Amino acid sequence: MVIRYAPGSLVSRERSAIAAARVLEEAYQIPLAVVTNGRDAELLDTATGEVLATGMEGIPDHQQAQTLFPTLVFRDRLEDTKRDREMRILNAFDVEICCRR
């Protein structure tokens, strides 16, 4: 699971969290992502972008994660062209927007 924190709107962080989950591991795509601003949260399916749960209680604890694990699909690494696109999305959100001075 990828967890992304940033102040402000959760919706504006969804796409970069999904991109991160799709490219952080070399061999597979991480199936879940959480976006949070410290007060609210969303649990995302990184294959579809669907919001699976909302609120801080939507973040799986250890026991919930163990129950959820057998149902998760760890998709194969993206082909290089699609992986490059996800890297560009991640770069655009993290470097060019979030970290501008």
Stockholm file with secondary structure:
# STOCKHOLM 1.0

chainA/1-101         MVIRYAPGSLVSRERSAIAAARVLEEAYQIPLAVVTNGRDAELLDTATGEVLATGMEGIPDHQQAQTLFPTLVFRDRLEDTKRDREMRILNAFDVEICCRR
#=GR chainA/1-101 SS CEEEECSSCSHHHHHHHHHHHHHSSSSBCCSEEEEECSSCEEEEETTTCCEEEESGGGSCCHHHHHHHGGGCCCCBCCCHHHHHHHHHHHHIIIIIITTCC
#=GC SS_cons         CEEEECSSCSHHHHHHHHHHHHHSSSSBCCSEEEEECSSCEEEEETTTCCEEEESGGGSCCHHHHHHHGGGCCCCBCCCHHHHHHHHHHHHIIIIIITTCC
//
